[in-house]
């Protein structure tokens, strides 16, 4: 049988069979509109209410602070545009240089509307410096958006520390600074207790936690001002109108519950496999470097730049032998643009073009990774033989060390 080894769980996950079972009745038998007053509709509404409570329990917040949307991108757009839409004059926003494109492109749109955008640099390990955040804050700053865990290099930021700083600064300010975090990659792997993180807005989605695609959550702390982006029937507290996707909402809540039930076991298993694969690639393939912090990263993330080859070419060769991986974010995998995340580390274009992301899942086995390592060195050797590029590793290290990491304005 041909191999079929999936190592792109950061892009999307298969839906857990238990999640499918929980969703199934709401497609056929319990298909009522939650806004209807008769019993069939009210049972659908009850399913949404129960799902909202389930998500709130894991976030340690109130159920009325949970909003269901069509996905992570929808939640991010509502968080950023909705908050800035509540101000009558241009305000200031701070984001990091390695945010998902949903945040970056939303920020660019807000700039066109007259708002100021500051972009925080990251260090060589992919971490935001808390002093940079403090230095970037202005009198008219009203929003900071920093992702919990990066979708490409898996680096985990100290959101609690950043949140504490913002809370402290808010005590002496007229304009409150609201704190949003994109936690789509972190859900199921990290503790997302709101009371510990000190965030006002947080985003997750279903497709990263073995739940359905096309459904997301936006946590909105009470008293956080938001304006609606979609007008209609007033669903989801008048902030996200449209008939609710009951099966997907039930599926997301079920997936989140299952993910946290198995979190410790899965994290332990994935961390062991992650570290084994990192060591194997670095030791067996010359001219390779790990992107992002070695330990402050998601348990399932391996992102390594393999010099003198193109990531897209490696991807195609791997696919031919039954291995699915990624060169970076799935949202930009069809472009030839170098990863903005790898570039933000201080790496030159050649290194960014040679980056590969292997993201593991709960079904990944040691045998899967051993098969990968039986194929990857041969593929790299073949591509290097035909490549005109010959990068010096010392030059890369020097480039990263000398990279100018300054706060910039979009």
C-alpha positions in Angstrom: 0.0 0.0 0.0 1.3 3.5 -0.8 2.3 5.6 2.2 0.0 8.3 3.5 1.7 10.2 6.3 0.1 13.5 7.3 2.4 15.9 9.0 0.5 19.2 8.6 -1.8 19.3 11.6 -1.1 23.0 12.1 -2.9 23.6 8.8 -5.9 21.5 9.8 -6.9 18.4 11.6 -9.3 15.5 10.8 -12.6 15.6 12.6 -12.6 13.2 15.6 -15.2 10.5 15.1 -16.7 11.4 18.6 -17.1 14.9 17.3 -18.9 13.7 14.2 -21.2 11.6 16.3 -22.1 14.6 18.5 -22.8 16.8 15.4 -24.8 14.2 13.4 -28.3 14.8 15.0 -28.2 18.5 14.2 -27.9 18.0 10.5 -31.0 15.7 10.1 -33.2 15.2 13.2 -32.5 18.3 15.3 -32.4 20.7 12.4 -34.5 23.5 13.9 -33.6 27.2 13.7 -32.4 28.3 17.2 -34.4 31.5 16.8 -37.7 29.6 16.5 -40.1 29.4 19.5 -41.4 25.9 18.9 -39.7 22.9 20.5 -37.5 21.8 17.6 -36.0 25.3 17.4 -35.6 25.5 21.2 -33.7 22.2 21.3 -31.3 23.7 18.8 -30.9 26.8 21.0 -30.4 24.6 24.0 -27.6 22.8 22.2 -25.9 26.2 21.5 -26.3 27.3 25.1 -24.7 24.0 26.3 -21.9 24.5 23.9 -21.3 28.0 25.0 -21.2 26.9 28.6 -18.7 24.1 27.7 -16.3 26.6 26.1 -16.7 29.1 28.9 -15.8 26.3 31.5 -12.5 25.7 29.7 -11.8 29.4 29.4 -12.9 30.0 33.0 -15.2 32.8 32.0 -18.9 33.5 31.8 -20.9 31.9 29.0 -22.3 35.3 27.9 -18.6 36.3 27.1 -18.4 33.6 24.4 -19.4 34.4 20.8 -19.6 31.9 18.0 -18.4 32.9 14.5 -17.6 31.3 11.2 -13.9 30.7 12.1 -10.7 32.1 13.4 -10.4 34.8 10.7 -13.9 36.0 11.3 -13.3 36.2 15.0 -10.1 38.2 14.5 -11.7 40.6 12.1 -14.6 41.2 14.6 -12.1 41.6 17.5 -9.9 44.2 15.7 -12.3 46.0 13.4 -15.1 45.8 15.9 -13.1 47.4 18.7 -11.7 50.2 16.6 -15.1 50.8 15.1 -16.3 51.9 18.6 -14.0 54.9 18.5 -14.9 58.1 16.6 -11.3 59.2 16.0 -8.2 57.4 14.7 -6.5 55.3 17.4 -3.2 53.3 17.8 -2.8 49.5 17.6 0.2 47.3 18.4 0.7 43.9 16.8 3.8 41.6 16.5 5.8 41.0 13.4 4.8 37.3 13.3 1.0 37.5 13.5 -1.2 35.4 11.3 -2.2 37.1 8.1 -5.7 37.5 9.5 -4.3 40.0 12.0 -1.7 41.5 9.6 -4.2 42.2 6.8 -6.8 43.4 9.2 -4.3 45.8 10.6 -3.4 47.0 7.1 -7.1 47.7 6.4 -7.4 49.6 9.7 -4.4 51.7 8.7 -6.2 52.7 5.5 -9.1 53.8 7.7 -6.7 56.2 9.4 -5.6 54.2 12.5 -1.9 54.0 13.5 -0.2 50.6 13.5 3.0 49.7 15.4 4.7 46.3 14.7 6.8 44.8 17.5 10.0 42.9 16.5 10.8 39.4 17.8 14.2 38.2 19.0 16.2 35.4 17.3 14.1 32.8 19.1 10.8 34.3 18.0 9.8 35.9 21.3 8.3 39.4 21.8 10.3 41.5 24.3 8.1 43.0 27.0 10.2 46.2 27.0 9.4 46.7 23.3 5.7 46.4 24.1 6.0 49.0 26.8 8.0 51.3 24.6 5.5 51.1 21.8 2.5 52.2 23.9 1.2 55.7 23.1 -1.4 57.9 24.7 -3.9 56.9 22.0 -3.1 53.1 22.1 -6.3 51.2 22.5 -5.5 47.7 21.3 -2.6 45.2 21.5 -2.9 41.9 19.5 -0.2 39.3 20.1 -0.7 35.6 19.2 -0.4 33.0 21.9 1.4 30.5 19.8 2.7 31.0 16.2 1.2 28.9 13.5 4.5 28.6 11.6 7.3 28.2 14.1 5.2 27.2 17.1 6.8 29.7 19.5 4.7 30.3 22.6 4.6 33.9 23.9 4.3 34.7 27.6 0.8 36.1 27.2 0.3 36.2 31.0 3.3 38.5 31.5 2.3 40.8 28.6 -1.3 40.9 30.0 -0.1 41.8 33.4 1.9 44.7 32.0 -1.1 46.0 30.1 -3.3 45.8 33.2 -0.7 47.7 35.2 -0.4 50.4 32.6 -4.2 50.7 32.4 -4.4 51.7 36.0 -2.9 55.1 35.2 -4.5 55.7 31.8 -7.6 57.5 30.5 -7.9 55.4 27.4 -7.9 51.7 28.3 -5.7 49.4 26.3 -7.6 46.2 25.3 -5.5 43.0 24.8 -6.4 40.4 22.1 -4.6 37.1 21.5 -5.0 34.7 18.6 -5.0 31.4 20.3 -6.1 29.2 17.4 -2.9 27.1 17.4 -2.7 27.0 21.2 -6.2 25.6 21.9 -6.1 22.0 23.2 -2.3 22.2 23.9 -2.0 25.1 26.3 -4.0 26.4 29.3 -6.3 29.2 28.1 -7.6 30.2 31.5 -8.7 33.8 30.9 -8.2 34.7 34.6 -4.5 33.9 34.2 -3.9 35.3 30.8 -5.5 38.8 31.5 -6.8 39.2 28.0 -9.9 41.0 26.9 -10.4 39.2 23.6 -9.3 35.8 22.5 -9.8 33.8 19.3 -9.9 30.0 18.6 -11.3 27.9 15.8 -12.5 24.3 15.4 -10.3 23.0 12.6 -7.1 23.0 14.7 -8.6 20.8 17.5 -10.0 17.9 15.6 -13.3 19.8 15.2 -15.1 21.0 12.1 -13.9 23.8 9.8 -15.9 27.0 9.4 -16.6 27.6 13.1 -14.8 29.8 15.6 -15.0 31.4 19.0 -14.4 35.0 20.1 -14.1 35.5 23.9 -15.2 39.1 24.7 -14.6 40.3 28.2 -17.6 42.1 29.7 -17.5 45.9 29.0 -15.2 45.5 26.0 -16.7 47.8 23.3 -17.3 46.2 19.9 -19.4 47.2 16.9 -20.9 44.6 14.6 -19.4 43.9 11.2 -22.5 42.0 9.9 -26.0 43.3 10.3 -29.0 41.0 10.2 -31.2 39.2 12.6 -29.3 40.0 15.8 -27.9 36.6 16.6 -24.9 36.3 18.9 -25.6 39.4 20.9 -26.2 41.5 17.7 -22.4 41.2 17.0 -22.5 38.3 14.5 -25.8 38.0 12.8 -26.9 35.0 10.8 -28.6 31.7 11.5 -26.2 29.8 13.8 -24.3 26.8 12.5 -25.6 24.4 15.2 -23.8 21.2 14.1 -20.5 23.0 13.9 -20.9 24.8 17.2 -21.7 21.5 18.9 -18.7 20.0 17.2 -16.3 22.7 18.3 -17.4 22.5 21.9 -17.1 18.7 21.8 -13.7 18.9 20.2 -12.5 21.3 22.8 -13.7 19.1 25.7 -12.0 16.1 24.2 -8.8 18.0 23.5 -8.5 19.1 27.1 -9.3 15.6 28.4 -6.4 14.2 26.5 -4.1 17.2 26.7 -1.4 15.9 29.2 -1.1 12.6 27.5 -1.0 14.0 24.0 1.5 16.8 24.9 3.8 14.3 26.5 3.7 12.0 23.5 4.0 14.8 20.9 6.9 16.6 22.7 8.9 13.3 22.7 8.3 12.8 19.0 9.0 16.5 18.2 12.3 16.5 20.0 13.3 13.2 18.3 12.6 14.6 14.9 14.4 17.9 15.5 17.5 16.0 16.6 17.3 13.6 13.6 17.1 16.4 11.0 19.8 18.6 12.6 22.1 15.6 13.0 21.6 13.8 9.8 21.1 16.6 7.2 23.9 19.1 7.0 23.3 22.9 6.9 20.0 22.9 8.7 18.8 25.2 11.5 15.8 25.1 13.9 13.5 28.1 13.6 12.1 29.4 16.9 12.8 28.7 20.5 13.9 25.1 21.2 11.6 24.5 24.2 9.1 27.5 24.3 7.2 26.0 21.4 4.1 23.9 20.8 4.6 20.2 21.5 3.8 19.3 17.9 5.8 21.9 15.9 9.0 21.3 14.0 10.1 24.1 11.7 13.5 23.8 10.2 15.3 25.7 7.4 17.2 23.4 5.1 19.7 25.5 3.2 20.4 25.4 -0.5 17.0 24.0 -1.5 13.5 25.4 -2.1 10.9 24.4 0.3 8.3 24.1 -2.4 10.4 21.5 -4.2 10.9 19.5 -1.1 7.2 19.6 -0.5 6.4 18.2 -3.9 9.0 15.4 -3.6 7.7 14.5 -0.2 4.2 14.3 -1.5 5.4 11.9 -4.2 6.5 9.5 -1.5 3.2 9.9 0.6 4.2 12.6 3.1 2.2 15.7 3.5 3.9 18.7 5.2 4.1 22.4 4.7 6.5 25.3 3.9 4.7 27.6 6.3 1.2 28.9 6.9 -1.4 27.0 4.9 -3.1 30.3 4.1 -0.1 31.4 2.0 1.2 28.0 0.8 0.1 28.7 -2.8 2.4 31.8 -3.1 6.1 31.9 -3.6 6.6 34.8 -1.1 9.1 33.9 1.7 7.7 33.5 5.1 7.3 36.8 7.0 7.8 34.8 10.2 11.2 33.4 9.2 12.2 36.8 7.9 11.3 38.4 11.2 13.8 36.1 12.9 16.5 37.9 11.0 17.0 35.2 8.4 17.7 36.1 4.7 15.3 35.2 1.9 17.3 32.1 1.0 16.7 30.6 4.5 13.0 31.5 4.5 12.5 29.8 1.1 14.1 26.6 2.5 11.9 26.4 5.6 9.8 23.3 6.2 7.1 22.8 8.8 6.3 19.3 10.1 3.4 19.5 12.5 2.5 16.4 14.3 -0.9 15.1 15.6 -2.3 12.7 18.0 -2.2 9.9 15.4 1.5 10.5 14.5 3.7 7.6 15.3 7.5 7.1 15.6 7.3 4.9 12.6 5.8 7.8 10.6 8.8 10.0 11.5 11.3 7.2 10.8 9.8 6.9 7.3 10.1 10.6 6.9 13.8 10.4 7.8 14.3 7.6 5.4 13.2 9.9 2.6 14.0 13.5 3.5 17.9 13.2 3.4 17.7 11.6 0.0 15.4 14.3 -1.3 17.6 17.1 0.1 20.7 15.5 -1.4 19.0 15.2 -4.8 17.8 18.8 -4.8 21.1 20.2 -3.6 22.9 18.4 -6.4 20.9 20.5 -8.9 20.9 23.7 -6.9 23.1 26.7 -7.8 22.8 28.0 -4.3 25.5 27.4 -1.7 24.9 29.3 1.6 27.4 29.6 4.3 26.0 28.7 7.7 28.2 31.2 9.4 26.7 34.0 7.3 23.3 33.0 8.4 24.2 33.1 12.0 25.8 36.5 11.5 22.7 37.8 9.7 20.4 36.7 12.5 22.7 38.2 15.1 23.0 41.5 13.3 19.3 41.8 12.3 17.9 45.2 13.2 14.9 44.5 15.5 13.1 47.8 15.9 9.5 48.8 16.4 8.2 49.9 13.0 5.0 51.7 11.8 3.0 50.1 9.1 
